[in-house]
Amino acid sequence: LPSVLCLGDCQLQTACRIQKCTTDFVTLTSHLNLALEGFDSEFCKALRAYSVCTYRNSKVCRGNLVYHSAVLGISDLMSQRNCSKDGPTSSTNPIVTHDPCNYSGHTDTREREGGEKTPPTYLFCGLFGDPHLRTFKDHFQTCKVEGAWPLIDNNYLSVQVTNVPVVPGSSATATNKITVIFKSHQDCTDQKVYQAVTDDLPAAFVDGTTSGGDGNTKNLQIVEKISGKYIEMHARYIGTTVYIRQFGHYLTLAIRMPHELVMAYEESQDLQLCVNGCPSGERIDDSGHLPLPVMGQLLSQGGAAYPRSVYTLEAAMTKCHEKMLVKDIYFYSCVFDLLTTGDANFTAAAHSALQDVEALHPRKEHWHIFPSSGGGGMGKGNEGFVGLGLVCLILDVFL
């Protein structure tokens, strides 16, 4: 809030320092935890210090609306916390110690004019289905990447996935193994390795522990949401969250990580699917156009048709629409997966992948990616979806 000069009968136009009072109060209370013993006592001390500061500025801030709002706010907070007006006050020059293992608390934020801090920027990456990749740049691709491939490999975190073919004769693959390595970081955590494979989604690291850091503060921890089906990993020291799920025989992954840490890697670590996408030779879609099976058959690369899914195009779209009302890229990925495999678990995987986006992606306006209506692809409706036995789906969309 900008400082305002007191006008009227004030002498020498002494500056109103209500902003300084407010800043001191925020500093005094930012480290307090509502759940900890002694919160009310320390909060009341800070409130009384805030009140004293506003009183000292009462004359020079007489015409300042921010000042009057602060006075009313202090009164309300004192009533809510049953704070007495008389009593000890907190020092206005406290020694503030930051937690080096709390990324959001000690990250190098830049201050704008007026003291406003710029919060860290977070990025999202996800992998699901046959497999469909959403990169940190919000590019959407479908790749084969059979075997082991690095999703992420920077100075803080490594994530590697292993993909296997889902049906004979098709280049489509799906993930059956995920390895996550949290690299040792100062005094926050030792290196921790997590590994999940089909039908073995543990709620612990490979060393049997469920957290990293000292016994009091869990700087890194695994939370089991659904036994054997869904776990979350929270690394507070690097501001990173990882979701891993199993649907049918395959795994999905979603991750949110600060931009500055995502970009902290060496030139030799440039093969990262989440950062740079899949190599062109590993893309199933051709310049964004993905051939879809029609009426239970798919044209192989050699041009021969072989039996495929029990789903017709109409049935697949109906099935996917049950879970996803918006016909965005996740809906059409679901259609592709059903027609390719006939496995309804891929419907749940696509739906869950979109839910993970909504939970982790920092920008709501980018949650949905819609196929392009140009170049023979699909728009918001179904026009042009089927033609001459070959369906093209625009998957590579740049926001």
C-alpha positions as CSV (number, residue, x, y, z in Angstrom):
1,L,0.0,0.0,0.0
2,P,1.5,3.4,-1.0
3,S,2.5,5.8,1.7
4,V,0.3,8.9,1.8
5,L,1.2,12.4,2.9
6,C,-1.0,13.8,5.6
7,L,-2.6,17.0,4.4
8,G,-4.7,19.7,6.1
9,D,-3.4,21.1,9.4
10,C,-0.4,18.7,9.7
11,Q,2.9,20.4,10.2
12,L,5.6,19.9,7.6
13,Q,3.4,17.3,5.8
14,T,4.9,14.4,7.9
15,A,4.5,11.1,6.0
16,C,1.9,8.7,7.2
17,R,3.6,5.4,8.0
18,I,0.7,3.0,8.2
19,Q,2.3,0.8,5.6
20,K,5.3,0.4,7.9
21,C,3.0,-0.6,10.7
22,T,1.3,-3.2,8.6
23,T,4.6,-4.6,7.2
24,D,5.9,-5.0,10.8
25,F,2.8,-6.8,11.8
26,V,3.0,-9.2,8.8
27,T,6.7,-9.8,9.7
28,L,5.8,-10.6,13.3
29,T,3.1,-13.1,12.5
30,S,4.3,-14.7,9.3
31,H,6.1,-17.5,11.1
32,L,3.3,-18.3,13.5
33,N,1.4,-21.5,13.2
34,L,-2.2,-21.6,14.2
35,A,-1.9,-25.2,15.3
36,L,1.0,-24.7,17.6
37,E,0.8,-24.0,21.3
38,G,1.3,-20.3,22.2
39,F,-0.2,-18.9,19.0
40,D,-2.8,-16.7,20.6
41,S,-0.3,-15.2,23.0
42,E,2.2,-14.3,20.3
43,F,-0.5,-13.1,17.9
44,C,-1.9,-10.8,20.6
45,K,1.5,-9.4,21.3
46,A,1.9,-8.6,17.6
47,L,-1.6,-7.1,17.5
48,R,-0.8,-4.8,20.4
49,A,2.4,-3.7,18.7
50,Y,0.4,-3.0,15.6
51,S,-2.1,-1.0,17.7
52,V,0.7,1.1,19.3
53,C,2.2,1.8,15.9
54,T,-1.1,3.0,14.5
55,Y,-1.7,5.2,17.6
56,R,1.7,6.9,17.1
57,N,0.6,7.7,13.5
58,S,-2.9,8.8,14.4
59,K,-2.4,12.5,13.7
60,V,-0.4,12.3,10.5
61,C,-2.7,9.5,9.1
62,R,-6.0,11.2,10.1
63,G,-7.1,11.5,6.5
64,N,-5.8,8.2,5.3
65,L,-8.5,5.5,4.6
66,V,-6.0,2.7,4.8
67,Y,-5.1,3.9,8.4
68,H,-8.7,3.8,9.5
69,S,-9.3,0.4,7.9
70,A,-6.2,-0.9,9.8
71,V,-7.6,0.5,13.1
72,L,-10.9,-1.2,12.6
73,G,-9.2,-4.4,11.5
74,I,-7.0,-4.5,14.7
75,S,-10.1,-4.0,16.8
76,D,-11.9,-6.9,15.1
77,L,-8.9,-9.2,15.4
78,M,-8.5,-8.4,19.1
79,S,-12.1,-9.3,19.7
80,Q,-11.8,-12.6,17.7
81,R,-8.7,-13.7,19.6
82,N,-9.8,-12.3,23.0
83,C,-6.7,-10.1,23.2
84,S,-6.5,-7.6,26.0
85,K,-5.5,-4.1,25.1
86,D,-3.0,-3.9,27.9
87,G,-0.1,-6.4,27.9
88,P,3.3,-7.1,26.4
89,T,4.0,-6.2,22.8
90,S,6.3,-7.9,20.3
91,S,9.5,-6.2,19.3
92,T,9.1,-4.2,16.1
93,N,12.6,-5.2,15.0
94,P,12.4,-9.0,15.4
95,I,15.1,-11.4,14.3
96,V,13.4,-13.1,11.4
97,T,14.8,-16.6,10.6
98,H,13.7,-18.3,7.4
99,D,13.3,-22.0,6.9
100,P,15.9,-23.1,4.3
101,C,13.8,-26.2,3.7
102,N,10.6,-24.4,2.8
103,Y,10.8,-23.3,-0.9
104,S,7.9,-20.9,-0.7
105,G,9.4,-19.2,2.3
106,H,12.9,-18.6,1.1
107,T,12.7,-18.5,-2.6
108,D,14.4,-15.4,-4.2
109,T,11.3,-13.4,-4.9
110,R,11.7,-10.0,-6.5
111,E,9.9,-7.0,-4.9
112,R,7.9,-4.7,-7.1
113,E,7.3,-1.1,-6.3
114,G,5.3,-0.7,-3.1
115,G,6.9,-3.8,-1.6
116,E,4.7,-6.4,-3.4
117,K,6.5,-9.7,-3.8
118,T,6.4,-11.7,-7.0
119,P,5.5,-15.3,-6.2
120,P,7.5,-18.2,-7.7
121,T,6.3,-19.4,-11.1
122,Y,5.2,-23.1,-11.3
123,L,5.1,-25.4,-14.3
124,F,3.1,-28.6,-14.9
125,C,3.9,-31.8,-16.8
126,G,1.8,-34.9,-17.2
127,L,2.0,-38.4,-18.8
128,F,-0.9,-40.8,-19.2
129,G,-2.5,-43.2,-21.7
130,D,-0.8,-44.5,-24.9
131,P,1.2,-42.3,-23.8
132,H,0.1,-38.7,-24.1
133,L,2.5,-36.1,-22.9
134,R,1.8,-32.6,-21.7
135,T,5.1,-30.8,-21.4
136,F,6.1,-27.9,-19.1
137,K,5.5,-25.6,-22.1
138,D,1.9,-26.9,-22.4
139,H,2.6,-28.6,-25.6
140,F,0.6,-31.8,-26.1
141,Q,2.1,-34.8,-27.9
142,T,1.5,-38.5,-28.4
143,C,4.6,-40.6,-28.5
144,K,5.8,-44.2,-28.6
145,V,9.0,-43.8,-26.6
146,E,9.3,-47.5,-25.9
147,G,11.7,-48.5,-23.2
148,A,13.2,-46.2,-20.5
149,W,13.1,-42.5,-21.1
150,P,13.8,-39.4,-18.8
151,L,10.9,-37.2,-18.1
152,I,12.8,-34.9,-15.9
153,D,16.6,-34.7,-15.1
154,N,17.7,-31.5,-13.3
155,N,19.9,-30.7,-10.3
156,Y,17.1,-31.5,-7.9
157,L,15.0,-34.2,-9.3
158,S,15.1,-37.1,-11.8
159,V,12.1,-38.9,-13.2
160,Q,12.4,-41.8,-15.6
161,V,9.5,-43.8,-17.1
162,T,9.5,-47.2,-18.9
163,N,6.9,-47.8,-21.6
164,V,5.8,-51.0,-23.2
165,P,3.6,-51.8,-26.2
166,V,-0.1,-52.0,-25.4
167,V,-1.2,-54.1,-28.3
168,P,0.7,-56.2,-30.9
169,G,1.4,-54.4,-34.2
170,S,0.8,-50.9,-32.9
171,S,3.4,-48.3,-32.1
172,A,1.3,-47.1,-29.1
173,T,2.9,-47.8,-25.7
174,A,1.9,-47.2,-22.1
175,T,3.9,-46.7,-18.8
176,N,4.5,-49.7,-16.6
177,K,7.4,-48.4,-14.5
178,I,8.2,-45.0,-12.9
179,T,11.4,-44.1,-11.0
180,V,11.7,-40.8,-9.1
181,I,15.0,-39.7,-7.5
182,F,14.9,-36.7,-5.1
183,K,18.6,-35.7,-5.0
184,S,20.2,-34.8,-1.6
185,H,19.8,-31.1,-0.8
186,Q,21.7,-29.3,1.9
187,D,20.3,-30.3,5.3
188,C,16.8,-30.8,4.0
189,T,17.0,-34.4,2.9
190,D,19.3,-37.2,1.9
191,Q,18.8,-38.7,-1.6
192,K,15.5,-40.6,-1.8
193,V,14.5,-43.0,-4.5
194,Y,11.0,-44.1,-5.3
195,Q,10.0,-46.8,-7.7
196,A,6.6,-47.9,-8.9
197,V,5.8,-50.8,-11.3
198,T,2.5,-52.3,-12.5
199,D,0.6,-53.7,-9.5
200,D,3.2,-52.4,-7.0
201,L,2.6,-48.8,-6.1
202,P,4.3,-48.5,-2.7
203,A,3.7,-45.8,-0.1
204,A,7.4,-45.7,0.7
205,F,10.8,-45.1,-0.8
206,V,13.0,-48.0,-1.7
207,D,14.8,-47.7,1.6
208,G,11.5,-48.3,3.4
209,T,11.1,-44.7,4.7
210,T,8.1,-42.5,4.0
211,S,9.8,-39.1,4.5
212,G,13.0,-37.2,4.2
213,G,14.4,-34.7,6.6
214,D,14.7,-34.6,10.4
215,G,12.1,-36.2,12.6
216,N,10.2,-33.1,13.4
217,T,9.8,-31.6,9.9
218,K,8.9,-33.7,6.9
219,N,10.7,-31.8,4.1
220,L,9.8,-34.7,1.8
221,Q,7.0,-37.1,2.3
222,I,4.8,-39.7,0.6
223,V,1.1,-39.7,1.2
224,E,-1.0,-42.7,0.2
225,K,-4.4,-41.6,-1.1
226,I,-5.7,-45.0,-2.4
227,S,-3.9,-48.1,-1.4
228,G,-2.0,-49.5,-4.3
229,K,-3.6,-47.1,-6.7
230,Y,-2.7,-43.5,-5.9
231,I,0.1,-41.8,-4.0
232,E,1.4,-38.2,-3.7
233,M,4.9,-37.0,-3.0
234,H,5.4,-33.6,-1.5
235,A,8.9,-32.0,-1.5
236,R,8.5,-28.7,0.4
237,Y,12.2,-27.9,0.1
238,I,11.9,-27.6,-3.7
239,G,8.2,-26.7,-3.9
240,T,7.4,-29.8,-5.9
241,T,4.4,-32.1,-5.9
242,V,4.2,-35.5,-7.7
243,Y,1.1,-37.6,-8.3
244,I,1.4,-41.2,-9.4
245,R,-1.6,-43.4,-10.2
246,Q,-2.4,-46.9,-11.6
247,F,-5.3,-47.6,-13.9
248,G,-5.6,-51.1,-15.2
249,H,-2.1,-52.3,-16.0
250,Y,-0.5,-48.9,-16.5
251,L,0.7,-45.9,-14.6
252,T,0.2,-42.1,-14.9
253,L,2.2,-39.2,-13.6
254,A,1.6,-35.6,-12.9
255,I,4.1,-33.1,-11.5
256,R,4.2,-29.4,-10.5
257,M,7.7,-27.8,-10.1
258,P,9.0,-24.2,-9.8
259,H,10.2,-22.8,-13.2
260,E,13.6,-21.9,-11.9
261,L,14.3,-25.4,-10.6
262,V,13.0,-27.0,-13.8
263,M,15.6,-25.0,-15.8
264,A,18.4,-25.9,-13.4
265,Y,20.2,-28.5,-15.6
266,E,23.3,-29.0,-17.5
267,E,23.6,-29.2,-21.3
268,S,24.2,-32.9,-21.1
269,Q,20.7,-33.3,-19.5
270,D,18.8,-31.8,-22.4
271,L,16.9,-35.1,-23.2
272,Q,13.9,-34.5,-20.9
273,L,10.5,-35.2,-22.3
274,C,8.8,-32.8,-19.9
275,V,11.1,-30.0,-21.0
276,N,11.6,-30.5,-24.7
277,G,8.9,-33.0,-25.7
278,C,9.5,-36.3,-27.5
279,P,12.1,-36.6,-30.3
280,S,10.5,-36.3,-33.7
281,G,11.3,-39.9,-34.5
282,E,9.3,-41.0,-31.5
283,R,6.1,-39.1,-32.3
284,I,3.1,-41.2,-33.2
285,D,1.3,-38.1,-34.5
286,D,2.7,-36.7,-37.7
287,S,3.0,-32.9,-37.4
288,G,0.2,-32.9,-35.0
289,H,-2.1,-35.4,-37.0
290,L,-2.7,-38.7,-35.3
291,P,-4.4,-41.6,-37.2
292,L,-7.1,-43.1,-35.2
293,P,-8.6,-46.6,-35.5
294,V,-12.0,-46.6,-37.2
295,M,-14.7,-49.3,-36.7
296,G,-12.3,-51.4,-34.6
297,Q,-9.4,-51.4,-37.1
298,L,-6.2,-49.5,-37.4
299,L,-4.0,-49.1,-40.4
300,S,-0.6,-50.2,-39.5
301,Q,2.6,-48.5,-40.8
302,G,2.7,-51.1,-43.6
303,G,-0.8,-50.3,-44.7
304,A,-2.3,-53.6,-43.5
305,A,-5.4,-53.5,-41.2
306,Y,-5.6,-55.7,-38.2
307,P,-8.3,-56.3,-35.6
308,R,-8.4,-53.8,-32.8
309,S,-10.8,-52.5,-30.2
310,V,-14.3,-53.7,-29.7
311,Y,-15.3,-50.0,-29.6
312,T,-16.7,-48.2,-32.7
313,L,-15.9,-44.6,-33.0
314,E,-19.4,-43.6,-31.8
315,A,-19.2,-46.0,-28.8
316,A,-15.8,-44.7,-27.8
317,M,-16.9,-41.1,-28.0
318,T,-20.0,-41.9,-25.9
319,K,-17.9,-43.7,-23.3
320,C,-15.4,-40.9,-23.0
321,H,-18.2,-38.3,-22.8
322,E,-19.5,-40.0,-19.7
323,K,-16.4,-38.9,-17.9
324,M,-15.5,-35.7,-19.7
325,L,-18.2,-33.3,-20.8
326,V,-15.8,-30.9,-22.4
327,K,-14.4,-32.1,-25.7
328,D,-10.9,-31.0,-25.2
329,I,-7.6,-32.8,-25.9
330,Y,-8.1,-35.1,-23.0
331,F,-11.5,-36.2,-24.4
332,Y,-10.0,-37.0,-27.8
333,S,-7.0,-38.7,-26.2
334,C,-9.5,-40.9,-24.4
335,V,-11.2,-41.8,-27.7
336,F,-7.8,-42.6,-29.3
337,D,-6.9,-44.9,-26.4
338,L,-10.2,-46.7,-26.4
339,L,-10.1,-47.4,-30.1
340,T,-6.5,-48.5,-29.9
341,T,-6.8,-50.8,-26.9
342,G,-10.4,-51.5,-26.1
343,D,-9.4,-51.0,-22.4
344,A,-11.9,-48.9,-20.6
345,N,-9.3,-48.2,-17.9
346,F,-7.8,-45.6,-20.3
347,T,-11.0,-43.6,-20.0
348,A,-10.5,-43.2,-16.2
349,A,-6.8,-42.4,-16.8
350,A,-7.7,-39.6,-19.2
351,H,-10.3,-38.2,-16.8
352,S,-7.9,-38.4,-13.9
353,A,-5.1,-36.7,-15.9
354,L,-7.4,-33.7,-16.5
355,Q,-8.3,-33.7,-12.8
356,D,-4.5,-33.6,-12.0
357,V,-4.2,-30.6,-14.3
358,E,-6.9,-28.8,-12.4
359,A,-5.2,-29.6,-9.1
360,L,-1.7,-28.8,-10.0
361,H,-1.6,-26.5,-13.1
362,P,-1.1,-22.9,-11.8
363,R,-3.1,-21.2,-14.6
364,K,-6.8,-22.1,-14.9
365,E,-7.1,-20.5,-18.3
366,H,-4.7,-23.2,-19.6
367,W,-6.3,-26.2,-18.1
368,H,-8.2,-27.2,-21.2
369,I,-6.4,-27.6,-24.6
370,F,-8.7,-27.7,-27.6
371,P,-7.9,-29.4,-30.9
372,S,-7.3,-27.0,-33.8
373,S,-10.1,-26.8,-36.3
374,G,-7.6,-26.2,-39.2
375,G,-5.5,-28.5,-41.3
376,G,-8.1,-31.2,-41.6
377,G,-8.3,-31.7,-37.8
378,M,-11.2,-31.4,-35.4
379,G,-12.8,-28.3,-34.1
380,K,-15.2,-28.1,-31.1
381,G,-17.7,-30.3,-32.8
382,N,-17.4,-33.7,-34.6
383,E,-17.4,-32.3,-38.2
384,G,-14.5,-33.7,-40.2
385,F,-13.9,-36.4,-37.6
386,V,-14.3,-39.3,-39.9
387,G,-13.2,-39.4,-43.5
388,L,-12.1,-42.2,-45.9
389,G,-11.5,-44.6,-43.1
390,L,-8.8,-42.4,-41.5
391,V,-9.3,-40.0,-38.6
392,C,-6.8,-37.2,-38.0
393,L,-6.6,-35.6,-34.6
394,I,-4.7,-32.4,-33.9
395,L,-2.7,-33.1,-30.8
396,D,0.2,-30.8,-30.8
397,V,-1.4,-27.5,-29.7
398,F,0.6,-24.5,-28.6
399,L,-1.1,-22.1,-26.2
